[in-house]
């Protein structure tokens, strides 16, 4: 009987620390995100759609202004305002794309 208890004790003594080490290396569990109600999702989508429409209108306005500025200037010069408008156009396009990819 003693040899059996000794074998079990040795086996448990060897496997328990390894099991504890494995448990200690696991990353902590994060809480799942709270569930959003269907009405909240619809409100978010409606708001995103309205913002995308506003940004698209602004994008069109800026692109028309940029076109006019480029037509006024020569082939060898570009104004600083034109470069700033291209950056703003790029920001607006990325913002719209981000909203469209979200859902």
C-alpha positions as CSV (number, residue, x, y, z in Angstrom):
1,X,0.0,0.0,0.0
2,X,2.8,2.4,0.8
3,X,4.5,2.0,-2.6
4,X,1.2,2.9,-4.3
5,X,0.7,6.0,-2.2
6,X,4.4,6.9,-2.7
7,X,4.0,6.5,-6.5
8,X,0.9,8.6,-6.6
9,X,2.5,11.3,-4.4
10,X,5.5,11.4,-6.6
11,X,3.4,11.5,-9.8
12,X,1.2,14.3,-8.4
13,X,4.2,16.2,-7.1
14,X,5.8,16.2,-10.6
15,X,2.7,17.0,-12.6
16,X,1.1,19.6,-10.3
17,X,3.9,22.2,-10.5
18,X,3.9,21.8,-14.3
19,X,0.2,22.3,-14.4
20,X,0.4,25.3,-12.2
21,X,3.1,26.7,-14.5
22,X,0.9,26.2,-17.5
23,X,-2.0,28.0,-15.7
24,X,0.3,30.9,-14.7
25,X,1.3,31.4,-18.3
26,X,-2.2,31.8,-19.7
27,X,-3.3,35.3,-20.5
28,X,-6.0,36.8,-18.3
29,X,-9.5,36.4,-19.7
30,X,-11.1,39.6,-20.9
31,X,-14.7,40.4,-20.3
32,X,-16.9,40.0,-23.4
33,X,-18.1,43.3,-24.8
34,X,-21.6,44.3,-23.6
35,X,-24.4,43.3,-26.0
36,X,-25.9,46.2,-27.9
37,X,-29.6,46.3,-28.5
38,X,-31.0,46.3,-32.0
39,X,-32.4,49.9,-31.6
40,X,-28.9,51.1,-30.6
41,X,-27.3,49.5,-33.6
42,X,-29.9,51.1,-35.9
43,X,-29.3,54.5,-34.4
44,X,-25.5,54.1,-34.8
45,X,-26.0,53.1,-38.4
46,X,-28.3,56.0,-39.2
47,X,-25.9,58.4,-37.6
48,X,-22.9,57.0,-39.5
49,X,-24.9,57.2,-42.8
50,X,-25.7,60.9,-42.1
51,X,-22.0,61.6,-41.3
52,X,-20.9,59.8,-44.4
53,X,-23.3,61.9,-46.6
54,X,-22.0,65.1,-45.0
55,X,-18.4,64.0,-45.6
56,X,-19.1,63.0,-49.1
57,X,-20.6,66.4,-49.8
58,X,-17.5,68.1,-48.3
59,X,-15.3,65.8,-50.4
60,X,-17.1,66.9,-53.6
61,X,-16.8,70.5,-52.7
62,X,-13.0,70.2,-51.9
63,X,-12.4,68.3,-55.1
64,X,-14.1,70.9,-57.2
65,X,-12.1,73.7,-55.5
66,X,-8.9,71.7,-56.1
67,X,-9.8,71.2,-59.8
68,X,-10.3,75.0,-60.2
69,X,-7.1,75.8,-58.5
70,X,-5.1,73.3,-60.6
71,X,-6.6,74.7,-63.8
72,X,-5.6,78.3,-62.7
73,X,-2.0,77.4,-62.0
74,X,0.8,76.5,-64.3
75,X,2.2,73.1,-64.9
76,X,5.3,73.8,-62.9
77,X,3.8,75.3,-59.7
78,X,1.5,74.0,-57.1
79,X,0.2,76.1,-54.3
80,X,0.4,75.2,-50.7
81,X,-3.4,75.5,-50.4
82,X,-3.8,72.8,-53.1
83,X,-1.6,70.4,-51.2
84,X,-3.6,71.0,-48.0
85,X,-6.8,70.4,-49.9
86,X,-5.5,67.0,-51.2
87,X,-4.6,66.1,-47.6
88,X,-8.1,67.0,-46.4
89,X,-9.6,65.1,-49.3
90,X,-7.6,62.1,-48.3
91,X,-8.7,62.4,-44.6
92,X,-12.3,62.6,-45.6
93,X,-12.0,59.6,-47.9
94,X,-10.4,57.5,-45.2
95,X,-13.0,58.5,-42.7
96,X,-15.8,57.5,-45.1
97,X,-14.1,54.2,-45.9
98,X,-13.7,53.5,-42.2
99,X,-17.4,54.0,-41.5
100,X,-18.3,51.8,-44.5
101,X,-16.0,49.0,-43.4
102,X,-17.2,49.0,-39.8
103,X,-20.4,47.1,-40.5
